Structures are given as C-alpha cells and as structure tokens.
C-alpha cells in the first residue's frame, strides 16, 4: 500500500444528485470520522449536466477529502463506478447510490462482516424492501441472471464493500459493457452479504425507468449469459429430431398411399429437415461470433473530462496504462 493510501474510499456514481449529495457527503464524513479512519469520497459525475458538476466542485472545495471526477458524457452507472475505482486509494472501497437509500451509517456493518467472514466483497442487502410493486418485481427478475452467473444465493445491490486489491483489478478492465457485480465474481469467489438498513427518502425518483430496466435485462442476458445461444442450439437439435420423425411419417404415408399429391412428401421432408439443421448451425456459429465480437469491440468504457484533483487524474491514467499496453500487445 502506497504512503498516500487511505483506509476507506467511497465511490459514488452521480446522475441527478444536486439535492442529495450535500447531505450524503455530510453524513459520510461524520460516519467515517467517528471511526477514526483515513478516508476519501470520490464523486463521479455521469450526468454531463453543468448543475451537478457545480455542486460536486463546491463540495470538493469545502473538503480536501472529497474528489470530483467529471465524465465526457453519460456512460452508465457501472462504468462510472469503475472509473471511480481508478481514482481510489483505499484498502477498502465502498460503493453506494447518491439518493440516500444506502445509509452511510451502515458502512460499519459491512466492515464488520468483512472482518468476520474474511472475504473480499460484502453486499449490503435491505432488511425490508421498499418501492413500487412492479419495480420490485422487475428488479427481482433481473437479479436472476447475475445470481446465476455469480453463483450466489442472495440478491445483489449497489451498496458494496470491496477490498482495494479486487477494486484495483476491476479498474484494469476496459469493457464498455461491464456489469460490475459479474466482473467481481470473475476476480474473486469470496463474496458474501449482510443485512443493512435501507431508507426510502420522500420524493425519491429512481433513474431506472421500466424501459431502462428492460435494457439492463437484455444487456445481462446477451452480454454475460450464453443461455440464448444454448437455447438456439438445443432448440435446433430437437427441431432436427422432430423433423426427422415427421419426415419418416411423411415417407411412411407416401409408401402406404395416404399421400397422393406428387412431390408433396419430398418437399415437406426437405423443408422440415433443412429448417432444423439451419437453426442448429446458426446457434453453433453464434457461440463463436458472440465471443469474437466481444473481443474486438473497442468502444470506450468511460472518458474523463476533468477532475478536481489533477494529480489524482494523472495517477489514475498511469495505473490503467499497463492494461492498455497489454491489450495492444495482444492484438499484434
């Protein structure tokens, strides 16, 4: 750990936190000061709105332990969080939402669970779920995929405690479609969870509309799960078997004289069998094409426009340079 490292880094991806960030930072500072731990708060502006950046700049000027990072445009919550990891120096890294649903006072609960379980990642799960019924149902359906891929027996949340070593490894990733929770499970299998308080402030309006939840679901389904491709392959195989059975029945009917129309039997057999084999072939090819596409896609994960700490920005770029060099060598 470098001399400039701290005990806890708090990374907050920000989208519409003009009103909530001042209170969040105040509560974070009080909570972490009470623990007598060195800390930093990294606010990542993922909104591309001047009003939010003005609030972040003001907070950074009022306390040197607050660092603001402004992205070029909206890259998404997970990409913004990983960008925050590149600026983090903590032995532990905490991620939470800007809307005050994740109480900063519960960070101690996550730390206690990490020490008790000797683990790398701890999720803070709400003791009582709140919010509209349809949103809760949609979130639970979406969580089925990461739970399956991560092989964990609990839901996941944006309130996480991550070891600095794991966060640094995740920060090396340049995938533009990164799903942080799944990537964490690729780095370590020492993942656990604990129950924490979950608030629902008055006037809270989630940025995840139904259409965005559907988009997240399909990103999870097609970027990190092979189920659709396997379904095409298995479906093609069974259709081939069914077409062979149907073809045998058609030939039998033709031989026994139940089919008298010339050419109908051979045409039916050809169409049934070729359709099944074609779908099977497309499913198999898709397995390879999907992997090739993900390897060659070079869409940027995030691009920083400015930071309230020039030295921190330079250090973050230096830390990610080895990963870029490895990527370049890999394509030669």
Phi and psi in degrees as a GROMACS rama.xvg file:
@    title "Ramachandran Plot"
@    xaxis  label "Phi"
@    yaxis  label "Psi"
@TYPE xy
-72.0238  158.665  UNK-2
-58.6981  -26.4446  UNK-3
-89.2572  4.96857  UNK-4
-70.1698  159.596  UNK-5
-125.723  169.913  UNK-6
-73.1716  -44.9023  UNK-7
-134.234  128.842  UNK-8
-109.874  130.849  UNK-9
-109.682  119.262  UNK-10
-107.353  124.11  UNK-11
-124.232  107.232  UNK-12
-73.0608  130.363  UNK-13
-117.103  135.775  UNK-14
-127.493  -46.3562  UNK-15
-143.933  56.6258  UNK-16
-102.809  25.2375  UNK-17
-54.8222  -39.2404  UNK-18
-91.526  -27.9886  UNK-19
-92.6845  -25.3929  UNK-20
-61.8779  -42.3291  UNK-21
-57.1285  -45.4121  UNK-22
-66.9446  -40.7974  UNK-23
-60.6027  -46.9228  UNK-24
-65.6053  -38.4156  UNK-25
-61.71  -44.8343  UNK-26
-69.0963  -37.2934  UNK-27
-61.9153  -46.6134  UNK-28
-63.5894  -44.5298  UNK-29
-61.3389  -43.5913  UNK-30
-65.4323  -46.9067  UNK-31
-74.3994  -33.0883  UNK-32
-64.9309  -36.175  UNK-33
-65.0626  -27.1496  UNK-34
-80.3168  -9.61969  UNK-35
57.3797  40.676  UNK-36
-112.175  145.848  UNK-37
-73.7483  142.166  UNK-38
-154.32  170.513  UNK-39
-148.592  152.927  UNK-40
-121.621  121.731  UNK-41
-111.127  113.757  UNK-42
-102.099  117.272  UNK-43
-104.191  112.329  UNK-44
-79.8671  106.078  UNK-45
-107.882  20.0685  UNK-46
-102.635  -25.1474  UNK-47
60.7712  28.8297  UNK-48
-110.703  127.775  UNK-49
-58.1246  -33.6959  UNK-50
-63.9908  -39.758  UNK-51
-70.4305  -41.4946  UNK-52
-64.4796  -33.959  UNK-53
-62.8311  -39.8  UNK-54
-65.4555  -44.271  UNK-55
-64.1672  -42.7246  UNK-56
-60.2225  -41.9978  UNK-57
-62.8716  -41.2072  UNK-58
-65.4957  -40.3136  UNK-59
-66.2715  -35.3307  UNK-60
-71.4285  -28.196  UNK-61
-80.3572  -21.0357  UNK-62
-149.281  121.995  UNK-63
-66.5573  -16.0559  UNK-64
-81.5917  -4.28711  UNK-65
-102.217  128.014  UNK-66
-120.298  131.508  UNK-67
-105.71  137.404  UNK-68
-127.875  124.689  UNK-69
-109.651  124.378  UNK-70
-88.3372  158.787  UNK-71
-63.1259  -36.1357  UNK-72
-156.159  -175.765  UNK-73
-77.8136  113.162  UNK-74
-104.332  -9.39116  UNK-75
107.902  154.093  UNK-76
-59.9095  -45.0156  UNK-77
-70.2346  -40.8489  UNK-78
-62.9807  -40.967  UNK-79
-64.9461  -37.2489  UNK-80
-65.2014  -43.4476  UNK-81
-64.0415  -36.887  UNK-82
-60.1464  -39.5613  UNK-83
-62.6416  -35.3316  UNK-84
-59.3777  -34.8224  UNK-85
-67.219  -22.3843  UNK-86
-98.7472  -6.483  UNK-87
-80.6347  144.841  UNK-88
-122.717  9.08705  UNK-89
-79.6007  150.067  UNK-90
-68.0087  -30.0586  UNK-91
-126.426  145.148  UNK-92
-121.846  125.582  UNK-93
-107.021  134.939  UNK-94
-117.226  138.382  UNK-95
-154.116  162.963  UNK-96
-78.2143  160.992  UNK-97
-84.4667  -10.5794  UNK-98
-90.8138  11.0402  UNK-99
71.9875  11.4998  UNK-100
-71.7244  -32.4506  UNK-101
-96.5622  104.715  UNK-102
-66.1625  124.259  UNK-103
-58.4684  -26.8527  UNK-104
-64.3048  -16.2366  UNK-105
-87.897  0.201381  UNK-106
-59.6601  -37.2216  UNK-107
-60.18  -34.5522  UNK-108
-64.7342  -41.2669  UNK-109
-64.8672  -43.6463  UNK-110
-63.4556  -40.5713  UNK-111
-63.1974  -40.9004  UNK-112
-66.4061  -38.1649  UNK-113
-63.4782  -42.187  UNK-114
-69.5744  -36.8934  UNK-115
-68.2253  -42.615  UNK-116
-94.0616  -6.10709  UNK-117
49.6894  61.0252  UNK-118
-123.367  172.075  UNK-119
-99.7777  -28.4697  UNK-120
-136.341  132.248  UNK-121
-127.879  125.809  UNK-122
-95.7621  139.164  UNK-123
-95.1966  110.013  UNK-124
-99.9818  133.971  UNK-125
-65.3301  135.542  UNK-126
-66.0495  -38.9424  UNK-127
-128.792  122.771  UNK-128
-78.453  138.033  UNK-129
-126.191  173.232  UNK-130
109.116  170.858  UNK-131
-58.4095  147.407  UNK-132
-60.5054  -42.7204  UNK-133
-67.3838  -34.8889  UNK-134
-69.6948  -40.6145  UNK-135
-63.3198  -42.3693  UNK-136
-64.7121  -43.811  UNK-137
-62.8087  -41.4198  UNK-138
-63.5739  -40.8756  UNK-139
-65.2362  -38.8836  UNK-140
-65.6634  -40.9339  UNK-141
-65.6696  -37.0148  UNK-142
-68.0539  -13.6602  UNK-143
-60.1459  -40.2443  UNK-144
-67.9974  -54.3211  UNK-145
-61.6455  -34.4307  UNK-146
-62.9051  -38.5487  UNK-147
-67.8151  -45.9461  UNK-148
-69.1425  -41.2152  UNK-149
-78.8491  -18.799  UNK-150
59.642  50.6034  UNK-151
-119.477  154.995  UNK-152
-100.509  23.8311  UNK-153
-143.108  161.139  UNK-154
-71.9702  163.195  UNK-155
-112.531  164.349  UNK-156
-148.403  171.941  UNK-157
-81.0131  -8.00032  UNK-158
-91.9027  101.825  UNK-159
-133.322  152.528  UNK-160
-119.069  123.462  UNK-161
-127.072  136.515  UNK-162
-64.596  146.719  UNK-163
-59.3082  -35.2511  UNK-164
-64.7451  -42.6993  UNK-165
-67.2841  -42.5842  UNK-166
-61.8032  -38.5108  UNK-167
-65.2641  -36.7409  UNK-168
-69.2962  -41.2368  UNK-169
-63.1811  -36.3642  UNK-170
-63.1186  -19.256  UNK-171
-74.9782  -17.717  UNK-172
-69.9336  143.41  UNK-173
-123.072  19.838  UNK-174
-64.9617  127.845  UNK-175
-75.3146  -19.8338  UNK-176
-107.708  28.5277  UNK-177
-62.2506  134.048  UNK-178
-107.971  108.749  UNK-179
-54.9927  -44.617  UNK-180
-64.5452  -41.1872  UNK-181
-67.778  -39.7129  UNK-182
-64.7817  -36.2227  UNK-183
-59.6862  -39.0364  UNK-184
-71.431  -19.6214  UNK-185
-77.4485  -27.3999  UNK-186
-85.1128  -40.016  UNK-187
-145.952  151.868  UNK-188
-107.738  6.59604  UNK-189
-91.752  77.7737  UNK-190
-125.631  131.963  UNK-191
-141.307  -175.251  UNK-192
-148.289  160.706  UNK-193
-148.258  153.505  UNK-194
-80.7379  138.902  UNK-195
-136.652  166.765  UNK-196
-69.809  144.596  UNK-197
-130.675  119.061  UNK-198
-95.2615  158.769  UNK-199
-134.738  83.71  UNK-200
-58.6242  149.369  UNK-201
-61.974  137.865  UNK-202
78.5199  7.69125  UNK-203
-64.5619  130.386  UNK-204
-128.426  112.203  UNK-205
-70.5198  143.768  UNK-206
-80.3275  -8.36702  UNK-207
-92.9369  91.9547  UNK-208
-74.9474  174.252  UNK-209
-60.1838  -40.7002  UNK-210
-64.9292  -37.745  UNK-211
-70.2898  -34.7627  UNK-212
-64.1735  -39.6369  UNK-213
-64.0878  -40.7741  UNK-214
-62.053  -43.8357  UNK-215
-60.1144  -41.9703  UNK-216
-60.1122  -46.256  UNK-217
-70.7304  -32.6093  UNK-218
-62.2353  -43.6356  UNK-219
-63.3049  -44.2031  UNK-220
-65.4504  -44.3868  UNK-221
-96.9453  -18.6421  UNK-222
-95.6782  -26.7493  UNK-223
-127.787  1.50284  UNK-224
-128.275  140.346  UNK-225
-97.5539  7.50194  UNK-226
-57.1931  -46.2892  UNK-227
-60.2111  -39.6061  UNK-228
-69.5569  -41.3291  UNK-229
-63.2118  -38.261  UNK-230
-61.9696  -40.7355  UNK-231
-64.4943  -41.9716  UNK-232
-65.5385  -48.7731  UNK-233
-66.2676  -41.0485  UNK-234
-62.1203  -40.7629  UNK-235
-63.4715  -39.5273  UNK-236
-63.4062  -48.9097  UNK-237
-66.6113  -34.8236  UNK-238
-66.1286  -36.1799  UNK-239
-62.6013  -43.1563  UNK-240
-63.6383  -45.8086  UNK-241
-63.503  -38.5372  UNK-242
-66.5311  -35.9485  UNK-243
-65.2737  -41.9083  UNK-244
-64.0555  -44.9419  UNK-245
-63.8369  -38.9156  UNK-246
-62.7632  -40.6875  UNK-247
-62.4637  -40.4086  UNK-248
-64.7679  -40.161  UNK-249
-64.4871  -43.1204  UNK-250
-62.8114  -41.6174  UNK-251
-61.6763  -43.0658  UNK-252
-63.9527  -35.3642  UNK-253
-69.1404  -41.5375  UNK-254
-68.1982  -37.9683  UNK-255
-81.7113  -2.48076  UNK-256
88.8846  8.31968  UNK-257
-76.6973  -18.826  UNK-258
-115.299  120.196  UNK-259
-113.347  -7.57277  UNK-260
-76.8046  122.363  UNK-261
-64.3883  133.326  UNK-262
83.5505  -13.2077  UNK-263
-67.367  -42.0211  UNK-264
-63.4673  -49.7513  UNK-265
-63.9223  -37.3155  UNK-266
-66.1349  -43.3064  UNK-267
-63.2056  -44.5024  UNK-268
-62.4749  -43.9886  UNK-269
-62.7821  -44.0296  UNK-270
-66.3787  -46.3538  UNK-271
-61.7362  -48.4368  UNK-272
-69.325  -44.2434  UNK-273
-65.8115  -34.5298  UNK-274
-65.1342  -44.0434  UNK-275
-64.7975  -45.7292  UNK-276
-65.4198  -38.4392  UNK-277
-62.8606  -45.8964  UNK-278
-64.022  -38.471  UNK-279
-62.2982  -44.7801  UNK-280
-64.2327  -41.3152  UNK-281
-63.1698  -39.8687  UNK-282
-63.0787  -42.9543  UNK-283
-66.5194  -45.03  UNK-284
-62.7309  -35.781  UNK-285
-61.7505  -33.8573  UNK-286
-56.7773  -43.25  UNK-287
-78.5368  -41.7947  UNK-288
-62.8802  -40.6939  UNK-289
-61.0351  -41.5866  UNK-290
-69.7305  -39.834  UNK-291
-63.6603  -43.1482  UNK-292
-60.921  -44.9536  UNK-293
-65.765  -28.7953  UNK-294
-75.8108  -38.1325  UNK-295
-92.2247  -11.292  UNK-296
-69.3494  122.597  UNK-297
-115.146  27.3884  UNK-298
-63.2007  132.806  UNK-299
-65.4086  142.229  UNK-300
-73.8213  -44.1654  UNK-301
-164.715  154.672  UNK-302
-133.34  124.734  UNK-303
-84.6993  130.096  UNK-304
-85.3032  -47.333  UNK-305
-160.687  166.618  UNK-306
-141.376  152.292  UNK-307
-74.4047  -11.2964  UNK-308
-125.786  103.791  UNK-309
-62.9281  -39.2075  UNK-310
-66.0332  -36.8587  UNK-311
-67.1637  -38.4567  UNK-312
-63.7818  -43.218  UNK-313
-64.0514  -40.0635  UNK-314
-65.4699  -39.1944  UNK-315
-64.955  -40.5804  UNK-316
-66.1224  -36.4336  UNK-317
-65.8837  -39.6293  UNK-318
-67.1129  -31.4069  UNK-319
-88.3436  -9.42815  UNK-320
-62.2266  -42.74  UNK-321
-57.2375  -38.1895  UNK-322
-64.9787  -39.2232  UNK-323
-65.9389  -40.3258  UNK-324
-63.4869  -40.9577  UNK-325
-62.2473  -38.688  UNK-326
-64.69  -41.0077  UNK-327
-65.161  -44.2484  UNK-328
-62.8831  -33.6159  UNK-329
-67.2673  -24.1152  UNK-330
-93.3592  -3.93616  UNK-331
